[in-house]
Amino acid sequence: MKNKLVFGLAFLLLYSNSITSQTGIPTDSLHTFIKNNSIYKNQVNWESIDSLLQLQLKQSQTDQDSVKAFSNVFKALGDVHSRIYFKGKTYNHFEGLSSYEYNAIKDLKTIADDRKNKIFRFKFLQGIVYIRIPSMDPSDSASIHKLAQSLHDSIVLFTPGRVKGYIIDLRLNTGGNVYPMLAGISSLLGDGIIAKESDSDGRISRSWSISGANVFADSIQLTYIESRKLEPISSKPVAVLIGPLTASSGAMTAIAFKRRPQTIFIGEPTAKGYTSSTTFYTFSNDLKMDFASNTLMDRAQSVYNDSVSPDQLVFRGDNFANLLADKKVRAAINWIQKIH
């Protein structure tokens, strides 16, 4: 999940040490900032990381070589969410996939890319509403509002008294902007705290809440959608579908449902290493970084260090062309019918 906060080089120069390169990249600031603020900083051997980085920076012949060296810092940290942008290229660490994992997600990834920003809704004859929330990448505030309102309207479109429960499908949600996602599902979450974040020292750094259908980070209002005044649905049964592509903002949207009454998580664990929020930092015109600065927590302050696990494990069987043949959707329908 990305927080669009921008910090300039003057701020980052407050952090400095003796890690230097043969190029013009501000490696001192970059290195010490990561070392002091990574959510993984207390889980690694920094002496080993510093030694390897120093060696690689001394051997750097170009600015690109220097930036690439920090990919190995992310690797040592086990950080797959942070990434550095330099002159049009992205530098990050990505964990390799086993053949089983690759085969499980390759087709889903193609579908996910095709469905970005495309909200899908359907009502089964059983009185169960299915809502698919894809990755969302709005380009401006107007686009955020449009997506948030569209998702909100998709959920409240159906007469609540005729709905037994809701299926919220996050399997194709690889991330993006969390604001329209949370505002869009606000009618199901209800008012109050829905999630929190903790910093690299374990201190609560931010609280996320819903008030009047809109999203707040602490006291800052982030969305401005119109709430449709209908029968409340925040106590209706909800089955949340998750899988190996669910990541970043998709994972946070899932976490927002944690500890909600009459809620079950069905599917497979979410993508490993993406239950953090990233903040955008600017070091120079050419050098920028999305940095995993906080760990996500649910409303009861349970920490999600790596992924979100389902309550009911259902491997594969995904079928977006025929939902009634989808194993996870069938499990969700069965659960809602059982408790209704």
SERO-4910 file (N, C-alpha, C, O; in steps of 0.05 Angstrom, whole numbers):
BEGIN
 pado doro    nc1    nc2    nc3   cac1   cac2   cac3    cc1    cc2    cc3    oc1    oc2    oc3
  Met    A     17    -24      0      0      0      0     18     25      0     36     27     16
  Lys    A     11     43    -17     28     67    -21     16     91     -7     -7     98    -11
  Asn    A     33    105      9     25    131     20     40    152      4     65    152      3
  Lys    A     26    170     -8     38    190    -26     49    213    -10     39    236    -12
  Leu    A     69    207      6     83    228     21    110    232      9    123    213      1
  Val    A    119    257      6    144    263     -8    163    277     11    156    297     23
  Phe    A    187    266     13    207    278     30    231    284     12    240    268     -4
  Gly    A    242    308     15    264    317     -2    291    309      9    294    298     31
  Leu    A    312    313     -7    339    306     -1    349    320     24    365    309     39
  Ala    A    341    345     28    351    360     51    344    346     77    360    345     95
  Phe    A    320    334     78    311    319    102    328    294    104    337    287    126
  Leu    A    332    281     82    346    255     83    376    258     89    388    239     99
  Leu    A    387    282     84    415    286     90    420    287    120    443    288    128
  Leu    A    399    288    136    403    286    164    415    259    172    427    256    193
  Tyr    A    412    240    154    423    213    159    448    211    142    447    214    118
  Ser    A    470    206    155    495    202    140    514    185    155    514    183    179
  Asn    A    531    171    139    553    155    151    575    152    130    576    168    112
  Ser    A    591    132    133    615    130    116    612    111     92    631    104     79
  Ile    A    587    102     86    583     86     63    583    103     38    565    119     34
  Thr    A    603    101     21    606    119     -2    610    102    -27    618     79    -26
  Ser    A    605    115    -50    610    102    -76    628    119    -92    636    141    -84
  Gln    A    635    109   -115    653    124   -134    636    141   -153    647    153   -171
  Thr    A    610    143   -148    592    157   -166    579    180   -152    585    186   -128
  Gly    A    560    194   -165    547    217   -154    522    211   -138    508    230   -130
  Ile    A    515    186   -134    491    179   -120    495    184    -90    516    178    -79
  Pro    A    475    196    -76    477    202    -47    474    176    -31    454    173    -17
  Thr    A    493    159    -34    491    132    -21    491    134      9    479    117     23
  Asp    A    505    153     21    506    157     50    477    160     60    469    145     78
  Ser    A    463    179     49    436    184     58    417    161     54    402    153     71
  Leu    A    419    149     30    402    126     23    407    103     42    388     91     52
  His    A    432     96     46    439     73     63    429     77     92    417     60    104
  Thr    A    436    101    104    430    105    132    400    108    136    390    100    157
  Phe    A    386    120    117    357    122    120    344     94    120    327     89    137
  Ile    A    353     76    103    342     49    102    349     35    128    332     21    140
  Lys    A    374     38    137    383     25    162    367     33    186    362     17    204
  Asn    A    360     59    187    346     69    211    315     65    210    302     66    230
  Asn    A    305     61    186    276     61    183    263     36    172    238     34    171
  Ser    A    279     17    163    267     -8    153    251    -22    174    260    -24    197
  Ile    A    228    -33    167    212    -48    186    226    -75    192    217    -89    211
  Tyr    A    247    -81    177    262   -106    182    289   -101    196    305   -120    198
  Lys    A    293    -77    205    320    -69    214    330    -85    237    354    -88    241
  Asn    A    312    -95    254    321   -110    278    323   -140    274    326   -155    293
  Gln    A    320   -149    249    319   -177    243    344   -186    227    345   -209    219
  Val    A    363   -168    223    385   -175    205    412   -168    218    413   -154    238
  Asn    A    434   -178    206    461   -172    214    471   -148    197    479   -152    174
  Trp    A    471   -124    209    478   -101    194    508    -99    188    516    -87    168
  Glu    A    524   -111    204    553   -111    198    559   -125    172    575   -116    156
  Ser    A    545   -148    168    549   -162    143    538   -147    119    550   -146     98
  Ile    A    514   -135    123    502   -119    101    519    -95     94    523    -90     70
  Asp    A    529    -81    114    545    -57    109    571    -64     94    580    -50     76
  Ser    A    583    -86    102    609    -95     89    604   -101     60    620    -92     43
  Leu    A    583   -116     54    578   -123     26    571    -98     10    580    -95    -13
  Leu    A    555    -80     21    547    -56      7    571    -38      2    574    -27    -20
  Gln    A    589    -35     21    613    -19     18    630    -30     -5    640    -14    -21
  Leu    A    633    -56     -6    649    -69    -27    636    -63    -55    650    -56    -74
  Gln    A    610    -67    -57    597    -64    -82    597    -34    -92    600    -29   -115
  Leu    A    595    -16    -73    596     12    -80    624     21    -89    626     37   -107
  Lys    A    644     10    -77    671     16    -85    677      6   -113    693     17   -128
  Gln    A    663    -16   -120    667    -28   -147    649    -16   -168    652    -22   -192
  Ser    A    631      2   -160    612     14   -179    626     32   -199    643     48   -191
  Gln    A    619     29   -224    630     45   -245    611     66   -255    618     87   -266
  Thr    A    585     61   -250    564     80   -259    544     85   -237    544     71   -216
  Asp    A    528    105   -241    507    111   -221    488     87   -219    478     80   -198
  Gln    A    482     74   -242    465     51   -242    476     28   -225    461     14   -212
  Asp    A    502     25   -226    515      4   -210    510     10   -180    505     -8   -164
  Ser    A    513     35   -172    509     43   -144    481     37   -135    476     27   -113
  Val    A    462     45   -152    434     41   -144    428     11   -143    413      2   -125
  Lys    A    438     -4   -162    433    -33   -162    443    -47   -137    432    -67   -129
  Ala    A    464    -36   -125    475    -48   -101    455    -48    -78    455    -66    -61
  Phe    A    436    -29    -79    416    -28    -58    395    -49    -61    380    -55    -42
  Ser    A    393    -61    -85    375    -84    -88    384   -107    -70    367   -122    -59
  Asn    A    410   -109    -66    421   -130    -48    416   -124    -19    414   -142     -2
  Val    A    414    -98    -12    406    -91     15    377   -100     20    371   -111     41
  Phe    A    360    -94      1    332   -104      3    331   -134      5    315   -145     21
  Lys    A    348   -147    -10    348   -177     -9    357   -186     19    344   -205     30
  Ala    A    377   -174     30    386   -182     57    365   -177     78    363   -191     98
  Leu    A    349   -156     74    328   -149     93    303   -167     89    286   -169    107
  Gly    A    302   -180     66    278   -195     60    255   -177     52    232   -184     55
  Asp    A    262   -154     41    242   -133     34    236   -135      4    252   -127    -12
  Val    A    212   -144     -2    204   -146    -30    185   -123    -38    178   -121    -62
  His    A    178   -106    -19    159    -85    -24    171    -59    -32    160    -43    -47
  Ser    A    195    -53    -21    209    -28    -27    221    -29    -55    228    -50    -65
  Arg    A    223     -5    -67    236     -4    -93    247     24    -98    236     44    -89
  Ile    A    269     25   -113    282     50   -120    278     56   -149    280     38   -166
  Tyr    A    271     81   -156    268     89   -183    291    108   -191    295    128   -178
  Phe    A    305    101   -212    327    117   -221    328    118   -251    332     98   -265
  Lys    A    325    143   -262    326    148   -290    310    128   -307    319    116   -326
  Gly    A    285    124   -298    266    108   -314    267     78   -308    252     63   -320
  Lys    A    285     70   -291    287     41   -285    280     36   -255    283     54   -238
  Thr    A    271     12   -249    263      5   -222    283    -16   -211    290    -35   -225
  Tyr    A    291    -12   -187    310    -30   -174    297    -40   -148    291    -25   -130
  Asn    A    294    -66   -146    282    -78   -122    291   -107   -120    306   -117   -136
  His    A    281   -120    -99    287   -149    -95    261   -164    -98    240   -157    -86
  Phe    A    262   -185   -114    239   -203   -118    246   -231   -112    265   -242   -123
  Glu    A    231   -244    -94    236   -272    -87    228   -289   -110    206   -286   -122
  Gly    A    245   -308   -118    239   -327   -139    216   -345   -132    211   -350   -108
  Leu    A    201   -355   -152    179   -372   -147    186   -401   -155    200   -405   -174
  Ser    A    175   -420   -140    177   -448   -148    160   -452   -172    143   -436   -178
  Ser    A    164   -474   -186    148   -480   -210    118   -482   -202    101   -475   -218
  Tyr    A    113   -493   -179     85   -496   -169     73   -468   -165     50   -463   -174
  Glu    A     88   -450   -152     78   -424   -147     74   -408   -173     54   -394   -177
  Tyr    A     93   -411   -191     91   -397   -217     67   -406   -233     52   -390   -243
  Asn    A     63   -432   -234     40   -443   -249     14   -435   -237     -7   -432   -251
  Ala    A     14   -431   -210    -11   -424   -196    -19   -396   -202    -43   -389   -201
  Ile    A      0   -378   -208     -8   -350   -210     -5   -338   -238    -15   -316   -243
  Lys    A      9   -352   -257     14   -339   -283    -11   -332   -298    -13   -310   -309
  Asp    A    -31   -350   -298    -56   -344   -312    -72   -323   -296    -85   -305   -308
  Leu    A    -71   -324   -270    -85   -305   -253    -74   -277   -258    -89   -257   -258
  Lys    A    -48   -275   -261    -35   -249   -265    -44   -236   -291    -49   -212   -292
  Thr    A    -47   -252   -312    -57   -242   -337    -85   -231   -334    -92   -209   -345
  Ile    A   -102   -246   -320   -130   -237   -315   -129   -211   -298   -144   -192   -304
  Ala    A   -112   -211   -277   -111   -188   -259   -103   -162   -275   -115   -141   -270
  Asp    A    -84   -165   -292    -75   -142   -308    -98   -132   -326   -101   -107   -330
  Asp    A   -113   -150   -337   -135   -143   -355   -158   -130   -340   -172   -113   -351
  Arg    A   -162   -137   -314   -185   -127   -299   -179   -103   -282   -196    -94   -267
  Lys    A   -155    -92   -284   -148    -69   -267   -169    -46   -270   -177    -40   -293
  Asn    A   -177    -35   -248   -196    -13   -247   -225    -21   -256   -242     -3   -259
  Lys    A   -229    -47   -261   -255    -55   -270   -270    -71   -248   -265    -94   -243
  Ile    A   -288    -57   -234   -304    -69   -213   -325    -86   -225   -338    -79   -245
  Phe    A   -329   -110   -213   -349   -128   -224   -369   -136   -202   -360   -143   -179
  Arg    A   -394   -136   -207   -414   -144   -188   -434   -164   -200   -439   -164   -224
  Phe    A   -444   -181   -183   -463   -202   -192   -480   -211   -168   -469   -213   -146
  Lys    A   -505   -217   -173   -522   -227   -152   -531   -255   -159   -544   -260   -179
  Phe    A   -523   -274   -141   -532   -302   -145   -561   -305   -138   -572   -289   -122
  Leu    A   -574   -325   -149   -602   -330   -143   -607   -336   -113   -629   -332   -103
  Gln    A   -585   -344    -99   -587   -350    -71   -589   -325    -54   -590   -327    -29
  Gly    A   -590   -301    -66   -591   -277    -51   -564   -268    -40   -562   -254    -20
  Ile    A   -543   -276    -54   -515   -270    -46   -503   -252    -67   -503   -258    -91
  Val    A   -492   -230    -58   -480   -210    -76   -450   -215    -77   -436   -217    -57
  Tyr    A   -440   -216   -102   -411   -220   -107   -399   -194   -118   -409   -183   -137
  Ile    A   -378   -184   -105   -364   -160   -114   -335   -166   -117   -321   -175    -98
  Arg    A   -324   -162   -141   -296   -165   -146   -282   -138   -146   -289   -120   -161
  Ile    A   -263   -135   -128   -248   -110   -125   -220   -114   -137   -204   -129   -126
  Pro    A   -214   -103   -160   -189   -107   -174   -167    -88   -163   -172    -73   -144
  Ser    A   -144    -90   -175   -123    -69   -170   -134    -43   -179   -149    -41   -199
  Met    A   -128    -22   -165   -137      5   -173   -114     24   -174    -98     27   -155
  Asp    A   -112     38   -197    -89     56   -201    -99     82   -212    -93     89   -235
  Pro    A   -116     97   -197   -126    122   -207   -104    143   -210    -85    144   -195
  Ser    A   -107    160   -231    -86    179   -238    -88    205   -223    -69    220   -222
  Asp    A   -112    211   -212   -115    237   -198   -138    234   -178   -151    213   -176
  Ser    A   -144    256   -163   -164    255   -143   -192    250   -154   -209    237   -142
  Ala    A   -197    260   -178   -223    256   -191   -227    226   -197   -249    215   -194
  Ser    A   -205    213   -205   -207    184   -211   -210    168   -186   -225    148   -186
  Ile    A   -198    177   -164   -201    164   -138   -231    165   -130   -243    145   -122
  His    A   -242    189   -132   -270    193   -125   -289    175   -142   -307    163   -132
  Lys    A   -283    174   -168   -300    159   -186   -300    129   -180   -321    116   -179
  Leu    A   -276    119   -175   -274     90   -168   -287     84   -141   -301     64   -138
  Ala    A   -282    101   -121   -293     97    -95   -324     98    -96   -337     81    -84
  Gln    A   -335    117   -110   -364    120   -112   -376     96   -127   -397     86   -119
  Ser    A   -362     88   -148   -371     65   -164   -372     39   -147   -391     24   -149
  Leu    A   -351     34   -132   -350     11   -115   -372     12    -93   -386     -8    -88
  His    A   -374     35    -81   -395     39    -60   -422     34    -72   -439     19    -59
  Asp    A   -428     45    -95   -454     41   -107   -459     13   -115   -482      3   -114
  Ser    A   -438     -1   -124   -441    -29   -132   -450    -47   -109   -465    -66   -112
  Ile    A   -441    -40    -85   -448    -55    -61   -476    -49    -51   -491    -67    -44
  Val    A   -483    -23    -51   -509    -16    -40   -532    -16    -61   -555    -10    -55
  Leu    A   -524    -23    -86   -544    -24   -107   -567    -43   -101   -590    -38   -108
  Phe    A   -560    -65    -88   -580    -86    -83   -595    -80    -56   -582    -73    -37
  Thr    A   -621    -85    -56   -637    -80    -32   -627    -97     -9   -628   -122    -11
  Pro    A   -617    -85     12   -605   -100     34   -623   -122     45   -613   -144     52
  Gly    A   -649   -117     47   -667   -137     59   -669   -162     42   -678   -183     52
  Arg    A   -660   -161     17   -661   -184      0   -634   -197     -3   -631   -216    -19
  Val    A   -614   -188     11   -587   -198      9   -580   -214     34   -582   -204     57
  Lys    A   -572   -240     31   -565   -256     53   -536   -251     62   -530   -252     86
  Gly    A   -519   -244     43   -491   -239     50   -476   -230     25   -486   -229      3
  Tyr    A   -451   -223     30   -434   -212      8   -408   -228      6   -396   -237     25
  Ile    A   -399   -231    -19   -373   -243    -25   -356   -220    -36   -362   -209    -57
  Ile    A   -334   -214    -22   -315   -194    -31   -291   -208    -42   -276   -220    -26
  Asp    A   -286   -207    -68   -265   -222    -81   -240   -203    -85   -241   -184   -101
  Leu    A   -219   -210    -71   -194   -194    -73   -172   -210    -86   -148   -202    -85
  Arg    A   -178   -232    -99   -158   -250   -110   -142   -237   -133   -119   -244   -138
  Leu    A   -154   -218   -147   -140   -205   -169   -130   -177   -162   -121   -162   -179
  Asn    A   -130   -171   -136   -122   -145   -126    -93   -145   -118    -86   -153    -95
  Thr    A    -75   -136   -136    -46   -136   -130    -37   -110   -117    -14   -107   -111
  Gly    A    -56    -91   -114    -49    -66   -100    -57    -42   -115    -76    -42   -131
  Gly    A    -43    -20   -110    -50      6   -122    -57     26   -100    -44     28    -80
  Asn    A    -78     41   -105    -86     62    -86   -108     51    -68   -129     42    -78
  Val    A   -103     51    -42   -122     39    -23   -146     56    -17   -167     46     -8
  Tyr    A   -145     82    -23   -167    100    -15   -193     92    -28   -213     90    -13
  Pro    A   -195     88    -54   -221     81    -65   -231     53    -56   -255     48    -55
  Met    A   -212     36    -50   -219      9    -41   -233     10    -14   -255     -1    -11
  Leu    A   -221     24      5   -233     26     32   -258     42     32   -278     35     45
  Ala    A   -259     65     17   -283     81     17   -306     65      3   -329     67     11
  Gly    A   -299     50    -17   -319     34    -32   -332     13    -15   -356      7    -19
  Ile    A   -317      1      4   -329    -20     21   -338    -10     48   -344    -25     66
  Ser    A   -338     17     51   -344     29     77   -371     20     88   -374     17    113
  Ser    A   -391     16     71   -417      7     81   -417    -20     94   -433    -25    111
  Leu    A   -398    -37     86   -395    -63     98   -378    -62    124   -382    -78    142
  Leu    A   -360    -43    125   -342    -41    148   -355    -27    171   -350    -33    194
  Gly    A   -372     -7    165   -384      9    186   -365     30    196   -341     29    191
  Asp    A   -375     49    212   -358     71    223   -340     60    245   -346     41    259
  Gly    A   -317     73    247   -297     66    268   -271     58    257   -266     59    232
  Ile    A   -252     50    274   -225     41    267   -227     16    250   -241     -3    258
  Ile    A   -213     14    228   -213    -10    211   -185    -22    209   -182    -45    202
  Ala    A   -164     -6    214   -137    -16    212   -118      4    225   -124     27    230
  Lys    A    -93     -6    230    -72     11    241    -46      4    228    -44    -16    213
  Glu    A    -26     20    233      1     15    223     21     19    246     17     35    264
  Ser    A     42      3    246     64      7    265     90     13    251     94      3    229
  Asp    A    107     29    263    132     37    250    154     16    256    148     -5    266
  Ser    A    178     23    248    200      4    250    207     -3    279    221    -23    283
  Asp    A    198     13    298    203      7    326    179     -4    340    178     -7    364
  Gly    A    158    -11    324    134    -24    335    114     -5    347     95    -14    359
  Arg    A    118     21    344     99     41    354     77     46    334     82     46    310
  Ile    A     53     49    344     30     55    326     35     82    313     38    103    326
  Ser    A     36     83    287     42    107    272     18    119    258     19    143    250
  Arg    A     -3    103    254    -26    114    239    -50     96    245    -48     72    247
  Ser    A    -73    109    247    -98     94    249   -116    100    225   -118    124    217
  Trp    A   -129     80    214   -147     83    192   -175     79    202   -181     61    217
  Ser    A   -193     96    193   -221     94    203   -241    102    181   -234    114    160
  Ile    A   -266     94    186   -288    102    168   -307    120    184   -313    114    207
  Ser    A   -316    141    171   -336    158    182   -354    169    160   -344    182    141
  Gly    A   -379    163    161   -398    173    141   -390    163    113   -394    178     94
  Ala    A   -381    139    110   -373    126     85   -346    134     74   -337    124     54
  Asn    A   -333    153     88   -307    162     78   -284    153     95   -287    145    119
  Val    A   -260    153     84   -236    143     96   -220    165    109   -216    187     98
  Phe    A   -210    159    133   -193    178    147   -167    164    156   -167    141    164
  Ala    A   -144    178    153   -119    169    164   -114    188    187   -108    211    183
  Asp    A   -116    177    212   -117    194    236   -140    214    232   -163    206    229
  Ser    A   -135    240    232   -157    259    230   -159    270    201   -176    288    197
  Ile    A   -143    260    183   -143    271    156   -163    256    138   -161    231    135
  Gln    A   -182    270    127   -202    257    109   -189    254     81   -178    272     70
  Leu    A   -191    229     71   -178    222     46   -197    219     22   -188    221     -1
  Thr    A   -222    214     28   -242    210      6   -267    227     12   -272    234     35
  Tyr    A   -282    232     -9   -306    249     -6   -328    237    -24   -336    250    -44
  Ile    A   -338    214    -17   -359    202    -33   -386    207    -19   -388    214      4
  Glu    A   -407    204    -35   -434    208    -25   -445    181    -15   -446    162    -30
  Ser    A   -453    181     10   -464    156     21   -494    153     14   -510    172     18
  Arg    A   -501    130      4   -529    125     -3   -543    116     23   -534     97     36
  Lys    A   -564    130     31   -577    125     56   -597    101     53   -620    104     46
  Leu    A   -586     78     59   -602     54     58   -600     39     85   -586     47    103
  Glu    A   -614     16     87   -612      0    110   -583     -8    115   -569    -17     97
  Pro    A   -573     -5    140   -545    -12    146   -539    -41    139   -555    -59    143
  Ile    A   -515    -46    128   -506    -73    121   -480    -81    134   -469   -102    127
  Ser    A   -471    -65    153   -445    -71    166   -445    -96    184   -424   -105    192
  Ser    A   -469   -107    189   -470   -132    204   -478   -156    187   -481   -178    197
  Lys    A   -480   -152    161   -486   -174    143   -462   -193    140   -440   -184    142
  Pro    A   -467   -219    135   -445   -237    131   -428   -230    107   -439   -222     86
  Val    A   -402   -232    110   -383   -226     88   -362   -248     86   -350   -255    106
  Ala    A   -359   -259     62   -338   -278     57   -317   -263     40   -323   -254     18
  Val    A   -292   -262     49   -271   -248     35   -253   -269     22   -242   -287     35
  Leu    A   -250   -267     -5   -234   -286    -20   -206   -274    -24   -204   -252    -35
  Ile    A   -186   -289    -17   -158   -280    -20   -142   -302    -33   -150   -325    -34
  Gly    A   -118   -294    -44   -101   -313    -57    -73   -302    -60    -67   -281    -49
  Pro    A    -56   -317    -74    -27   -310    -76    -21   -284    -91      1   -274    -90
  Leu    A    -41   -273   -106    -37   -247   -119    -46   -223   -102    -38   -201   -107
  Thr    A    -61   -229    -81    -71   -207    -64    -47   -195    -49    -34   -208    -34
  Ala    A    -43   -169    -54    -18   -157    -43    -22   -127    -38    -40   -115    -49
  Ser    A     -5   -116    -21     -3    -88    -16    -31    -76     -9    -42    -83     12
  Ser    A    -42    -58    -25    -68    -47    -19    -90    -68    -18   -109    -65     -3
  Gly    A    -87    -89    -34   -105   -111    -33   -105   -125     -7   -125   -133      4
  Ala    A    -80   -128      4    -77   -141     30    -89   -123     52   -101   -133     71
  Met    A    -85    -97     50    -96    -79     70   -126    -79     70   -139    -78     90
  Thr    A   -137    -80     46   -167    -82     44   -177   -107     57   -198   -107     70
  Ala    A   -162   -129     54   -169   -154     68   -167   -150     99   -185   -158    113
  Ile    A   -145   -138    108   -141   -134    136   -163   -116    148   -170   -119    172
  Ala    A   -174    -98    133   -196    -81    143   -220    -97    151   -236    -88    167
  Phe    A   -223   -121    140   -245   -138    147   -239   -156    171   -257   -168    183
  Lys    A   -214   -158    179   -206   -174    202   -220   -164    227   -222   -140    231
  Arg    A   -229   -182    244   -243   -177    269   -271   -164    265   -283   -155    283
  Arg    A   -280   -165    240   -307   -156    235   -326   -180    241   -319   -202    232
  Pro    A   -348   -176    255   -366   -198    261   -377   -211    235   -380   -197    215
  Gln    A   -384   -236    237   -396   -251    214   -379   -248    189   -390   -242    167
  Thr    A   -353   -253    191   -335   -250    168   -317   -274    167   -307   -283    188
  Ile    A   -313   -285    144   -295   -308    140   -276   -302    117   -283   -289     98
  Phe    A   -251   -312    119   -232   -309     97   -228   -337     85   -223   -356     98
  Ile    A   -232   -338     59   -231   -363     44   -211   -361     21   -209   -340      8
  Gly    A   -195   -382     17   -177   -383     -5   -149   -391      3   -145   -411     17
  Glu    A   -129   -376     -6   -101   -382     -1    -87   -358     12    -98   -335      9
  Pro    A    -65   -362     25    -51   -339     37    -44   -317     16    -39   -324     -7
  Thr    A    -44   -293     25    -37   -271      6     -7   -271      0      8   -286     13
  Ala    A      1   -255    -19     29   -254    -27     47   -247     -4     41   -230     13
  Lys    A     69   -262     -2     88   -259     21    103   -232     19    113   -225     -3
  Gly    A    104   -218     41    121   -194     42    107   -168     35    120   -148     33
  Tyr    A     81   -169     30     67   -145     20     46   -135     40     27   -121     32
  Thr    A     48   -142     65     30   -131     86     43   -107    100     42   -105    124
  Ser    A     55    -90     83     67    -66     94     56    -42     77     45    -46     56
  Ser    A     60    -18     88     53      6     72     78     19     64     98     20     79
  Thr    A     78     30     40    102     44     30     98     74     29     75     84     25
  Thr    A    119     89     34    119    118     32    138    126     10    159    115      7
  Phe    A    130    147     -5    146    156    -28    165    177    -20    157    198     -9
  Tyr    A    191    173    -25    212    192    -18    227    201    -43    232    185    -61
  Thr    A    234    227    -43    249    238    -66    277    246    -56    280    263    -38
  Phe    A    298    234    -67    325    240    -60    337    261    -79    352    278    -71
  Ser    A    328    259   -104    337    279   -125    317    277   -148    298    261   -146
  Asn    A    320    293   -168    302    291   -191    302    264   -204    281    255   -214
  Asp    A    325    250   -203    327    224   -216    324    201   -197    319    178   -206
  Leu    A    327    206   -171    327    184   -152    304    186   -132    302    205   -117
  Lys    A    287    166   -133    263    166   -116    260    137   -105    271    118   -115
  Met    A    244    135    -83    241    109    -71    213    105    -59    204    123    -44
  Asp    A    201     83    -64    178     73    -49    189     55    -27    201     34    -33
  Phe    A    185     63     -2    198     49     20    178     37     39    159     50     48
  Ala    A    182     11     45    164     -3     64    170      8     92    188      0    106
  Ser    A    153     28    100    159     43    124    142     35    148    149     41    171
  Asn    A    120     20    144    102     12    165     91    -16    161     88    -25    138
  Thr    A     85    -29    183     72    -56    181     42    -53    187     35    -37    205
  Leu    A     26    -68    173     -3    -66    176    -13    -82    200     -3   -103    206
  Met    A    -33    -70    213    -46    -83    236    -76    -82    232    -86    -64    218
  Asp    A    -91   -101    244   -120    -99    242   -130    -82    264   -115    -70    280
  Arg    A   -157    -79    266   -169    -61    285   -164    -69    314   -166    -52    332
  Ala    A   -157    -94    319   -150   -103    346   -120   -103    351   -111   -113    372
  Gln    A   -105    -91    332    -76    -88    334    -60   -114    331    -38   -115    341
  Ser    A    -72   -134    319    -57   -157    311    -39   -150    287    -49   -137    268
  Val    A    -14   -157    288      5   -149    267      7   -170    245      7   -194    251
  Tyr    A      8   -160    220     11   -178    197     38   -174    185     42   -156    168
  Asn    A     58   -189    194     85   -185    186     92   -195    158    110   -185    146
  Asp    A     76   -214    148     84   -226    123     61   -229    103     64   -222     80
  Ser    A     38   -240    113     16   -245     95    -10   -247    111     -9   -247    136
  Val    A    -32   -250     97    -58   -254    110    -67   -283    104    -67   -291     80
  Ser    A    -73   -298    124    -81   -326    120   -111   -329    120   -125   -314    134
  Pro    A   -121   -348    105   -150   -353    104   -159   -369    129   -144   -384    141
  Asp    A   -185   -366    136   -196   -383    156   -203   -411    145   -201   -431    159
  Gln    A   -211   -411    120   -217   -436    106   -199   -438     82   -201   -422     63
  Leu    A   -181   -457     82   -161   -460     61   -173   -475     37   -183   -497     40
  Val    A   -173   -462     14   -182   -474    -11   -161   -469    -32   -158   -446    -42
  Phe    A   -147   -490    -41   -126   -486    -60   -137   -486    -89   -153   -503    -96
  Arg    A   -127   -468   -104   -134   -466   -133   -164   -467   -138   -180   -458   -122
  Gly    A   -171   -479   -161   -200   -480   -167   -212   -454   -175   -236   -451   -174
  Asp    A   -195   -434   -182   -206   -408   -190   -218   -409   -218   -207   -420   -236
  Asn    A   -241   -397   -221   -255   -397   -247   -271   -371   -249   -294   -370   -242
  Phe    A   -258   -351   -260   -271   -325   -263   -290   -323   -286   -307   -305   -288
  Ala    A   -289   -343   -304   -308   -344   -327   -334   -356   -319   -355   -350   -330
  Asn    A   -333   -374   -299   -357   -388   -289   -356   -389   -259   -346   -407   -247
  Leu    A   -368   -369   -246   -365   -366   -217   -377   -390   -202   -367   -397   -180
  Leu    A   -398   -402   -212   -410   -424   -198   -392   -449   -199   -397   -468   -184
  Ala    A   -372   -449   -217   -353   -471   -218   -328   -464   -204   -309   -480   -204
  Asp    A   -327   -441   -191   -303   -432   -176   -304   -444   -148   -323   -439   -133
  Lys    A   -284   -459   -140   -284   -473   -114   -285   -453    -91   -299   -459    -71
  Lys    A   -272   -431    -93   -272   -412    -70   -299   -397    -68   -309   -393    -46
  Val    A   -311   -391    -91   -337   -379    -91   -358   -398    -80   -375   -390    -64
  Arg    A   -356   -423    -88   -375   -443    -78   -372   -446    -47   -392   -448    -33
  Ala    A   -348   -446    -37   -344   -447     -8   -356   -423      6   -367   -426     27
  Ala    A   -354   -400     -7   -365   -376      5   -396   -377      5   -408   -370     25
  Ile    A   -408   -386    -16   -437   -389    -18   -447   -408      4   -466   -403     18
  Asn    A   -433   -431      6   -441   -451     26   -439   -440     55   -457   -445     71
  Trp    A   -418   -424     60   -415   -412     87   -438   -393     93   -450   -393    115
  Ile    A   -443   -375     74   -465   -355     78   -492   -369     82   -507   -361     99
  Gln    A   -497   -389     66   -523   -403     69   -525   -417     96   -546   -419    107
  Lys    A   -502   -427    105   -502   -442    131   -508   -424    154   -523   -431    173
  Ile    A   -497   -399    154   -501   -382    178   -525   -364    175   -533   -352    195
  His    A   -536   -362    152   -559   -344    148   -584   -354    162   -605   -341    162
***
